[in-house]
Amino acid sequence: MHQRILHLGRDERGMSLVFVSVAFMAALSATTLAIDVGMFMNARSQAQNAADAGALAGAVALYYNNFDDRSSSGPAVLSAINTSTNNQVAGGSVSVHPEDVTFPLSPSGKNNRVQVQVFRTTARNNAVPTLMGTFFGLRNVDVAAIATAEVSPANAETCVMPFTIPDRWIEKQTGPWDPDDTFDPGDVYVPLKPAPDPNTNYTGYNPVRDKGLEVVLKASNQDKVTASWYNPWDLPGSNGANDYRNNIAGCNSAVLGFGDKMQAEPGNMVGPTAQGMRDRINLDANAHWDTGCNCVQGSNSRISPRIVIIPTYDPVVMAAGPQHGANIDLQIVSFIGFFLEDMQGNNVVGRITPITGVIDGDLGPAPNGTFPAVIRLVQ
């Protein structure tokens, strides 16, 4: 018996089970770390995407729908919430309350930002459940994210229409100004000035004052400057009626800035303009202008493809050419947004609306009071 006890004391055959058990626990811990931590990192990225999308949607609604309505039931807050909650995190919806959508000031003091916070947390009763962590007493984790979007002036545009109208002026003959006025001697036009010149006397189109203004665009076949008469011109790399029509129905990617010259088309391009406009309207057939909100409703896109970008020209420079026997001189002074409502024969009926632009690093800062804006994430 004594010998058997000594033999058992020196027997190592059971040690392998101990090592296997320890290794199994180590492998289980590593698996937990790999699976759960990877899932948490993915959930954090998804939460950031939800916050980013919500902030951008809120900024779009702020700019296009109502820049002054920052209430809990306003378009900016509702759009931010709806867009954020449509982006799932780890297979579940995030929580975003109206108080999670705020409007902080920019470093320069401008009230042009939308900030959104999204949550999947225990406090909101929607924390992200763990997979392997349950075995170690960790049943869920909190995930949250924050994003800020900004509406800031743009210094350039792309996808511009191949026709132009005069910028708005102060009508002295038959005031106040309306879309049927003609620019005559005595009328006053003050163009935008480059920043940082404050230039509070700019008379052109304004995205707040003129939003919703209905304009009927008519082809210009004369040298007179009339507010609603458009002049066709050749975009860079384009020539002829087919390119002209395609640039209306689609997008010419040329980047244009304030002060660029526009080469006038010799004809009035009535037919190609009407055809291109009808093609553009068909891209978003159910969109319409709602006079209640003074904005586009029923669109199939966040920004309707029926909102086009029209460059405006300096009416003083244009009028001076024909008066001195010179060819017409079209120079970009600004850009406006124009929602295509309908066609009346060959005339184009639409509404003035805000429009987004781009930032071109090769150009200077955007002029003060410029119409187009850039909507971008800043945090």
C-alpha positions in Angstrom: 0.0 0.0 0.0 2.8 2.3 0.9 4.5 1.7 -2.5 1.2 2.4 -4.3 0.8 5.7 -2.6 4.3 6.7 -3.5 3.7 5.7 -7.1 0.5 7.7 -7.3 2.4 10.7 -5.9 4.9 10.5 -8.7 2.3 9.8 -11.4 2.0 12.8 -14.0 -0.6 11.4 -16.3 -3.3 13.8 -15.0 -1.3 16.9 -15.6 -2.2 17.1 -19.2 -5.9 17.7 -18.2 -4.8 20.6 -16.0 -2.8 22.2 -18.9 -5.7 21.7 -21.3 -8.1 23.3 -18.9 -5.9 26.3 -18.4 -5.3 26.6 -22.2 -9.0 26.3 -22.8 -9.7 29.2 -20.4 -7.0 31.3 -22.0 -8.5 30.6 -25.5 -12.0 31.4 -24.3 -10.7 34.7 -22.9 -8.9 35.5 -26.2 -12.0 34.6 -28.1 -14.1 36.9 -25.9 -11.7 39.7 -26.5 -11.5 39.2 -30.3 -15.3 38.8 -30.8 -16.7 41.3 -28.4 -14.0 44.0 -28.8 -14.3 43.7 -32.6 -18.0 44.0 -32.3 -17.8 47.0 -30.1 -15.4 48.8 -32.4 -17.7 48.1 -35.4 -20.6 49.4 -33.3 -18.7 52.5 -32.5 -18.0 53.1 -36.2 -21.7 52.6 -37.0 -22.7 55.0 -34.3 -20.4 57.6 -35.8 -21.9 57.1 -39.2 -25.3 57.6 -37.7 -24.3 60.8 -36.0 -22.5 62.1 -39.2 -25.6 61.3 -41.3 -27.9 63.0 -38.8 -25.8 66.1 -38.6 -25.5 66.5 -42.4 -29.3 65.9 -42.8 -30.0 68.5 -40.1 -27.8 71.0 -41.8 -29.4 70.4 -45.2 -32.9 70.9 -43.7 -31.7 74.0 -41.8 -30.4 75.5 -45.1 -33.1 74.4 -47.5 -36.2 74.3 -45.4 -36.0 76.9 -42.6 -32.8 78.5 -41.3 -34.6 80.1 -38.4 -36.7 77.2 -37.1 -34.5 75.4 -34.6 -37.4 74.1 -32.5 -37.9 70.4 -31.4 -40.5 70.1 -34.1 -38.7 72.0 -36.8 -37.3 70.5 -40.0 -33.7 70.6 -38.9 -34.3 68.7 -35.7 -36.7 66.2 -37.2 -34.5 65.5 -40.2 -31.5 64.9 -38.0 -33.4 62.5 -35.7 -35.0 60.6 -38.6 -31.8 60.2 -40.5 -29.8 59.2 -37.5 -32.3 56.6 -36.3 -32.5 55.0 -39.8 -28.8 54.0 -39.4 -28.6 50.9 -37.3 -25.8 50.2 -34.8 -25.1 46.5 -34.1 -28.4 45.5 -35.5 -30.4 48.0 -33.4 -31.7 51.5 -33.6 -29.9 54.4 -31.8 -31.7 56.7 -29.5 -31.8 60.4 -30.4 -34.1 62.8 -28.6 -34.8 66.4 -29.7 -32.5 67.7 -26.9 -29.7 65.6 -28.5 -29.8 67.9 -31.6 -28.2 71.3 -30.8 -27.0 74.3 -32.7 -23.6 75.4 -31.4 -21.9 78.5 -32.6 -18.9 78.2 -34.9 -15.5 79.5 -33.7 -16.2 82.8 -35.5 -19.5 83.2 -33.6 -21.8 82.3 -36.5 -25.0 80.3 -35.8 -24.6 77.9 -38.7 -23.9 74.5 -37.1 -26.0 71.4 -36.3 -24.7 68.9 -33.7 -26.2 65.5 -33.2 -25.5 62.9 -30.4 -26.6 59.3 -30.8 -26.8 56.7 -28.1 -27.0 52.9 -27.5 -26.6 53.0 -23.7 -28.0 51.5 -20.6 -29.5 54.8 -19.6 -31.5 54.7 -22.9 -32.4 51.1 -22.4 -30.8 50.1 -25.7 -27.2 49.2 -24.7 -25.3 46.8 -27.1 -25.4 43.2 -25.8 -22.2 41.2 -25.6 -21.7 37.8 -27.0 -19.0 36.1 -25.0 -18.8 38.7 -22.2 -21.9 37.3 -20.6 -19.8 34.3 -19.3 -17.8 36.9 -17.4 -20.6 38.9 -16.0 -20.5 41.7 -18.7 -23.9 41.6 -20.4 -23.8 44.8 -22.4 -21.8 48.0 -23.1 -22.6 51.6 -23.9 -21.9 53.1 -27.3 -22.4 56.8 -28.2 -21.1 59.2 -30.9 -21.3 62.9 -31.7 -21.0 64.8 -35.0 -21.3 68.5 -36.1 -22.1 69.8 -39.5 -21.8 73.4 -40.8 -23.4 75.5 -43.4 -20.6 77.8 -44.7 -20.2 80.0 -47.8 -19.0 78.4 -51.1 -16.5 80.0 -53.4 -17.2 78.0 -56.5 -19.8 75.8 -58.2 -20.0 72.8 -60.4 -22.9 71.2 -62.4 -23.9 74.7 -63.5 -26.6 75.3 -66.1 -25.5 76.5 -69.6 -27.7 79.6 -69.4 -27.5 82.7 -67.3 -29.8 85.5 -66.1 -28.9 89.0 -64.8 -28.3 89.4 -61.1 -31.0 91.3 -59.2 -30.7 95.1 -59.1 -32.6 98.0 -57.5 -35.3 99.0 -59.9 -35.7 102.8 -60.1 -38.0 103.2 -63.1 -41.0 101.0 -62.1 -39.9 99.8 -58.6 -40.0 97.7 -56.7 -38.0 95.1 -58.6 -39.9 92.2 -60.2 -38.9 89.4 -62.6 -40.3 91.3 -65.6 -38.2 94.4 -65.1 -35.7 95.7 -67.6 -32.3 97.1 -66.5 -32.3 100.7 -67.7 -30.2 103.8 -67.1 -30.7 104.9 -63.6 -31.2 101.5 -62.2 -28.7 100.5 -59.5 -26.6 97.3 -59.3 -23.9 96.7 -56.6 -22.0 93.5 -57.1 -20.5 91.2 -54.4 -17.1 92.2 -53.1 -14.4 89.7 -52.1 -14.1 89.0 -48.4 -13.3 90.5 -46.0 -14.9 93.6 -47.6 -18.2 93.7 -45.7 -20.1 95.3 -48.6 -23.6 95.6 -47.1 -24.9 97.3 -50.3 -25.0 94.2 -52.5 -28.2 94.3 -54.5 -28.3 90.7 -55.9 -30.3 87.6 -55.1 -30.5 86.6 -51.5 -31.3 83.0 -50.4 -33.5 84.2 -47.5 -35.3 87.2 -49.0 -35.9 85.6 -52.4 -36.6 82.0 -51.4 -39.8 80.9 -53.1 -39.9 83.7 -55.6 -41.5 82.4 -58.8 -39.7 83.3 -62.0 -40.7 82.4 -65.6 -37.5 82.1 -67.6 -37.8 83.1 -71.3 -35.2 82.8 -74.0 -33.4 86.1 -74.8 -33.0 86.9 -78.5 -32.2 90.5 -77.9 -29.5 92.6 -76.2 -31.8 94.2 -73.5 -31.2 93.0 -70.0 -34.5 91.7 -68.6 -34.6 89.9 -65.2 -36.3 86.7 -66.3 -34.7 86.4 -69.8 -31.9 83.9 -70.0 -28.9 83.9 -72.3 -27.4 80.5 -73.4 -23.6 80.1 -73.1 -21.0 77.4 -73.7 -19.7 75.6 -70.6 -16.0 74.6 -70.7 -15.5 71.7 -73.1 -18.9 72.0 -74.6 -20.1 73.1 -78.0 -23.4 72.9 -79.9 -27.0 72.0 -79.1 -26.4 68.4 -78.0 -23.8 69.4 -75.4 -26.0 72.2 -74.3 -29.0 70.0 -73.8 -26.9 67.3 -72.0 -25.5 70.0 -69.6 -29.1 70.8 -68.6 -30.3 67.3 -68.2 -27.1 66.1 -66.5 -24.0 67.6 -65.0 -21.0 69.3 -66.5 -18.2 68.8 -63.9 -16.4 72.1 -64.7 -15.7 74.1 -61.6 -16.6 77.8 -62.0 -15.9 80.8 -59.7 -17.0 84.3 -59.2 -15.7 86.6 -62.0 -15.4 83.8 -64.7 -16.4 84.8 -68.2 -19.2 83.0 -70.1 -19.0 82.6 -73.9 -22.4 83.4 -75.2 -24.1 81.0 -77.6 -25.1 82.7 -80.9 -28.7 81.3 -80.9 -31.4 81.4 -78.3 -31.4 77.6 -77.8 -35.1 77.5 -77.1 -35.7 73.9 -78.3 -32.6 72.3 -76.5 -33.4 74.3 -73.3 -37.0 73.0 -73.2 -35.9 69.4 -74.0 -33.2 69.4 -71.4 -35.5 70.9 -68.8 -38.1 68.2 -69.4 -35.5 65.5 -69.0 -34.4 67.1 -65.7 -37.9 67.3 -64.4 -38.5 63.6 -65.2 -35.6 62.7 -62.9 -37.8 63.5 -59.9 -41.3 63.6 -61.2 -43.1 63.6 -57.9 -41.2 66.6 -56.4 -43.1 69.8 -56.1 -42.9 73.2 -54.4 -44.9 73.4 -51.2 -45.9 77.0 -50.5 -46.7 76.1 -46.9 -43.1 75.3 -46.0 -41.7 77.3 -48.9 -39.6 74.3 -49.8 -39.5 71.2 -52.0 -41.6 68.2 -51.0 -42.1 64.7 -52.4 -38.5 64.4 -53.8 -36.8 61.0 -54.2 -33.5 62.6 -53.0 -32.3 64.6 -50.0 -31.6 67.4 -52.5 -33.9 67.1 -55.5 -32.2 66.9 -58.9 -34.7 69.4 -60.1 -32.9 72.1 -58.1 -30.4 73.5 -60.6 -27.6 76.0 -60.4 -27.9 79.1 -62.6 -25.0 81.6 -62.8 -26.0 85.3 -62.7 -24.2 88.0 -64.7 -23.5 91.6 -64.1 -26.3 93.7 -65.7 -24.1 96.8 -65.9 -21.3 95.1 -67.8 -23.8 93.4 -70.1 -25.8 96.6 -70.9 -22.6 98.6 -71.6 -21.5 96.3 -74.4 -24.5 96.7 -76.9 -24.6 100.4 -76.0 -21.1 100.8 -77.4 -21.5 98.6 -80.4 -19.7 95.6 -78.7 -20.7 92.0 -78.3 -22.5 91.0 -75.2 -20.3 90.5 -72.2 -21.4 87.8 -69.7 -19.5 87.6 -66.5 -20.4 85.5 -63.5 -21.1 87.5 -60.4 -23.0 84.9 -58.4 -25.0 81.7 -58.6 -28.6 81.0 -57.6 -30.6 77.9 -56.9 -33.7 77.3 -59.1 -36.3 74.6 -58.6 -37.8 73.5 -61.9 -41.6 73.5 -61.4 -43.0 73.2 -64.8 -42.8 74.0 -68.5 -45.2 76.4 -70.2 -44.5 75.9 -73.8 -40.8 76.7 -74.1 -40.8 78.9 -71.0 -39.4 77.4 -67.7 -41.3 78.1 -64.5 -39.4 77.7 -61.3 -38.7 79.0 -57.8 -35.6 80.6 -56.3 -34.2 78.3 -53.6 -30.9 77.9 -51.7 -28.2 75.9 -53.3 -25.1 74.1 -52.3 -21.7 74.8 -53.8 -18.0 73.7 -53.4 -14.8 75.0 -52.0 -12.0 75.4 -54.5 -8.6 75.7 -52.8 -7.2 77.5 -55.8 -9.7 80.4 -55.5 -9.9 83.0 -52.8 -12.5 83.1 -50.0 -16.2 83.3 -50.8 -17.5 86.8 -51.2 -19.6 88.1 -48.3 -23.3 87.6 -49.0 -22.8 84.9 -51.5 -25.8 82.7 -52.4 -24.4 79.1 -52.5 -23.2 77.3 -49.4 -21.2 74.3 -48.5 -22.6 71.7 -46.1 -19.8 69.7 -44.5 -18.8 67.8 -41.4 -16.5 69.8 -39.1 -16.5 67.4 -36.1 
